[in-house]
Amino acid sequence: MSGMRLHNGREYYGVVSIVLHWSMAVLIFGLFFLGEYMVDLDYYHPWYQKAPDLHRSFGILVAALLLLRWIWRLFNPLPLIEGKAWERHIAVWVHRLFYVLIAGAALSGYLISTASGQGIDVFGWFEIPATFYGVENQEDIAGEVHDVLTHSLFFLALFHALAALNHHFIDRDTTLCHMLRPD
């Protein structure tokens, strides 16, 4: 594909940023719905063990993508944000909040999963060791934090999507187009 840029510019997102954005979006929504599904499974359900294993593995993948995204962002300019001054200000803070919520959800998920001292098996490829465990009620406390963070993340993502649709269909600017295709 000629003309596709890997790196961001002041007027566009590059392919790497777009792929990171959408892959994380799909994974985060998928993790949210899988998490909601798996908490209601009974012991005899065929997905009782599989769902949490997948949830943990994909959660580690999201954490790795977040780290990659932070590193990528260090070396790439952010495109200029379109919209009114207050919209640009909110956009900056929404993106910061995304990073905090994703990192917090990943950390709290890790603390839930490793509370007993057992590491996290990632797709059967490798194990993330338990490094902090043994705190009284660690699994329950981290579980409550994880629940609040993931629900906040879900609703922030919905707000973000609605704002992007507003930019596209009401304001008729190119904000959404920048994240759909590299210029």
Kinemage of the C-alpha trace (Angstrom):
@kinemage 1
@onewidth
@group {chain A} dominant
@subgroup {mainchain}
@vectorlist {calphas} color= white
{ca met a 1} P 0.000 0.000 0.000
{ca ser a 2} L 1.798 3.038 -1.195
{ca gly a 3} L 1.581 6.245 0.767
{ca met a 4} L 0.887 4.533 4.122
{ca arg a 5} L 2.935 6.051 6.867
{ca leu a 6} L 4.066 4.054 9.881
{ca his a 7} L 4.729 7.115 12.038
{ca asn a 8} L 2.340 9.849 13.128
{ca gly a 9} L 2.497 13.347 11.717
{ca arg a 10} L 0.985 16.601 12.962
{ca glu a 11} L -2.057 16.048 10.705
{ca tyr a 12} L -2.477 12.251 10.807
{ca tyr a 13} L -2.009 9.015 12.726
{ca gly a 14} L 0.325 6.424 11.278
{ca val a 15} L -0.445 2.753 10.746
{ca val a 16} L 1.186 1.653 14.016
{ca ser a 17} L -0.902 4.051 16.127
{ca ile a 18} L -4.085 3.044 14.319
{ca val a 19} L -3.421 -0.681 14.748
{ca leu a 20} L -2.565 -0.212 18.434
{ca his a 21} L -5.707 1.884 18.995
{ca trp a 22} L -8.156 -0.522 17.369
{ca ser a 23} L -6.558 -3.735 18.637
{ca met a 24} L -6.662 -2.381 22.191
{ca ala a 25} L -10.257 -1.196 21.721
{ca val a 26} L -11.393 -4.630 20.519
{ca leu a 27} L -9.488 -6.411 23.288
{ca ile a 28} L -10.765 -4.090 26.023
{ca phe a 29} L -14.399 -4.416 24.959
{ca gly a 30} L -13.933 -8.172 24.572
{ca leu a 31} L -12.350 -8.433 28.012
{ca phe a 32} L -15.165 -6.416 29.545
{ca phe a 33} L -17.876 -8.657 28.123
{ca leu a 34} L -15.916 -11.838 28.874
{ca gly a 35} L -15.426 -10.633 32.445
{ca glu a 36} L -19.128 -9.909 32.848
{ca tyr a 37} L -19.948 -13.341 31.412
{ca met a 38} L -17.493 -15.368 33.448
{ca val a 39} L -18.366 -14.024 36.905
{ca asp a 40} L -21.787 -15.684 36.671
{ca leu a 41} L -20.565 -19.122 35.572
{ca asp a 42} L -21.113 -22.020 37.947
{ca tyr a 43} L -18.472 -24.621 38.727
{ca tyr a 44} L -19.910 -27.159 36.263
{ca his a 45} L -20.059 -24.820 33.283
{ca pro a 46} L -17.611 -25.844 30.515
{ca trp a 47} L -16.201 -22.285 30.441
{ca tyr a 48} L -15.682 -22.060 34.220
{ca gln a 49} L -11.914 -22.580 33.833
{ca lys a 50} L -11.438 -21.515 30.198
{ca ala a 51} L -12.984 -18.046 30.472
{ca pro a 52} L -10.759 -16.816 33.334
{ca asp a 53} L -7.662 -18.282 31.649
{ca leu a 54} L -8.478 -16.427 28.427
{ca his a 55} L -9.372 -13.273 30.355
{ca arg a 56} L -6.021 -13.272 32.144
{ca ser a 57} L -4.043 -13.997 28.979
{ca phe a 58} L -5.752 -11.289 26.951
{ca gly a 59} L -5.411 -8.923 29.921
{ca ile a 60} L -1.630 -9.461 29.853
{ca leu a 61} L -1.721 -8.793 26.105
{ca val a 62} L -3.525 -5.478 26.712
{ca ala a 63} L -0.918 -4.533 29.329
{ca ala a 64} L 1.864 -5.301 26.839
{ca leu a 65} L 0.121 -3.274 24.116
{ca leu a 66} L -0.296 -0.382 26.550
{ca leu a 67} L 3.427 -0.441 27.264
{ca leu a 68} L 4.165 -0.592 23.537
{ca arg a 69} L 1.758 2.292 22.952
{ca trp a 70} L 3.490 4.423 25.606
{ca ile a 71} L 6.882 3.731 24.037
{ca trp a 72} L 5.553 4.437 20.536
{ca arg a 73} L 4.065 7.707 21.739
{ca leu a 74} L 7.413 8.865 23.109
{ca phe a 75} L 8.855 8.821 19.597
{ca asn a 76} L 5.865 10.052 17.612
{ca pro a 77} L 4.160 13.423 17.552
{ca leu a 78} L 0.498 13.561 18.405
{ca pro a 79} L -1.667 14.854 15.603
{ca leu a 80} L -3.366 18.159 16.284
{ca ile a 81} L -6.771 17.738 17.890
{ca glu a 82} L -9.692 19.258 16.046
{ca gly a 83} L -12.588 20.993 17.739
{ca lys a 84} L -13.263 23.815 20.123
{ca ala a 85} L -10.758 24.617 22.883
{ca trp a 86} L -12.858 22.899 25.563
{ca glu a 87} L -13.223 19.804 23.362
{ca arg a 88} L -9.467 19.611 22.848
{ca his a 89} L -8.909 20.010 26.596
{ca ile a 90} L -11.379 17.213 27.383
{ca ala a 91} L -9.823 15.003 24.692
{ca val a 92} L -6.391 15.325 26.301
{ca trp a 93} L -7.763 14.400 29.727
{ca val a 94} L -9.862 11.532 28.368
{ca his a 95} L -6.763 9.997 26.789
{ca arg a 96} L -4.801 10.402 30.027
{ca leu a 97} L -7.651 8.815 31.945
{ca phe a 98} L -7.678 5.913 29.468
{ca tyr a 99} L -4.034 5.211 30.244
{ca val a 100} L -4.619 5.358 34.001
{ca leu a 101} L -7.705 3.133 33.864
{ca ile a 102} L -6.096 0.553 31.569
{ca ala a 103} L -2.937 0.393 33.689
{ca gly a 104} L -4.989 0.197 36.893
{ca ala a 105} L -7.256 -2.511 35.478
{ca ala a 106} L -4.239 -4.544 34.373
{ca leu a 107} L -2.517 -4.154 37.751
{ca ser a 108} L -5.640 -4.982 39.768
{ca gly a 109} L -6.306 -7.976 37.501
{ca tyr a 110} L -2.748 -9.140 38.132
{ca leu a 111} L -3.242 -8.768 41.894
{ca ile a 112} L -6.483 -10.771 41.762
{ca ser a 113} L -4.879 -13.556 39.736
{ca thr a 114} L -1.696 -13.831 41.795
{ca ala a 115} L -3.227 -13.384 45.276
{ca ser a 116} L -2.584 -17.050 46.117
{ca gly a 117} L 1.062 -16.849 45.010
{ca gln a 118} L 0.464 -18.627 41.701
{ca gly a 119} L 1.702 -16.957 38.506
{ca ile a 120} L -0.362 -16.207 35.411
{ca asp a 121} L -0.080 -18.627 32.515
{ca val a 122} L -0.286 -16.627 29.270
{ca phe a 123} L -1.801 -18.750 26.480
{ca gly a 124} L 0.449 -21.624 27.564
{ca trp a 125} L 3.440 -19.719 26.141
{ca phe a 126} L 5.013 -18.416 29.358
{ca glu a 127} L 4.140 -17.517 32.921
{ca ile a 128} L 4.085 -14.124 34.612
{ca pro a 129} L 5.295 -14.817 38.169
{ca ala a 130} L 3.435 -13.733 41.274
{ca thr a 131} L 5.589 -11.033 42.852
{ca phe a 132} L 3.188 -9.457 45.346
{ca tyr a 133} L 0.823 -11.741 47.225
{ca gly a 134} L -0.268 -12.883 50.633
{ca val a 135} L -2.042 -9.683 51.659
{ca glu a 136} L -5.198 -10.427 53.626
{ca asn a 137} L -8.251 -10.202 51.312
{ca gln a 138} L -5.987 -9.245 48.387
{ca glu a 139} L -8.185 -11.017 45.852
{ca asp a 140} L -11.373 -9.377 47.155
{ca ile a 141} L -9.919 -5.875 47.463
{ca ala a 142} L -8.234 -6.045 44.050
{ca gly a 143} L -11.474 -7.495 42.652
{ca glu a 144} L -13.502 -4.509 43.858
{ca val a 145} L -10.928 -2.093 42.425
{ca his a 146} L -10.843 -4.040 39.147
{ca asp a 147} L -14.635 -3.920 38.887
{ca val a 148} L -14.759 -0.142 39.388
{ca leu a 149} L -11.873 0.502 36.982
{ca thr a 150} L -13.165 -1.765 34.214
{ca his a 151} L -16.696 -0.363 34.384
{ca ser a 152} L -15.266 3.169 34.341
{ca leu a 153} L -13.108 2.205 31.366
{ca phe a 154} L -16.105 0.748 29.535
{ca phe a 155} L -18.202 3.882 30.009
{ca leu a 156} L -15.296 6.164 29.128
{ca ala a 157} L -14.805 4.167 25.914
{ca leu a 158} L -18.494 4.573 25.084
{ca phe a 159} L -18.216 8.324 25.693
{ca his a 160} L -15.094 8.394 23.511
{ca ala a 161} L -16.884 6.541 20.699
{ca leu a 162} L -19.889 8.867 20.892
{ca ala a 163} L -17.595 11.900 20.790
{ca ala a 164} L -15.857 10.499 17.692
{ca leu a 165} L -19.228 9.924 16.018
{ca asn a 166} L -20.260 13.469 16.966
{ca his a 167} L -17.101 14.807 15.315
{ca his a 168} L -17.826 12.808 12.181
{ca phe a 169} L -21.572 13.199 11.718
{ca ile a 170} L -22.417 16.479 13.460
{ca asp a 171} L -19.238 18.585 13.394
{ca arg a 172} L -18.255 16.994 10.058
{ca asp a 173} L -14.543 17.213 10.767
{ca thr a 174} L -11.853 14.611 10.055
{ca thr a 175} L -11.202 13.403 13.614
{ca leu a 176} L -12.666 9.924 13.125
{ca cys a 177} L -11.162 9.561 9.651
{ca his a 178} L -7.672 10.032 11.114
{ca met a 179} L -8.147 6.930 13.269
{ca leu a 180} L -9.757 4.869 10.512
{ca arg a 181} L -7.073 5.153 7.875
{ca pro a 182} L -3.575 6.556 7.610
{ca asp a 183} L -3.295 9.549 5.308
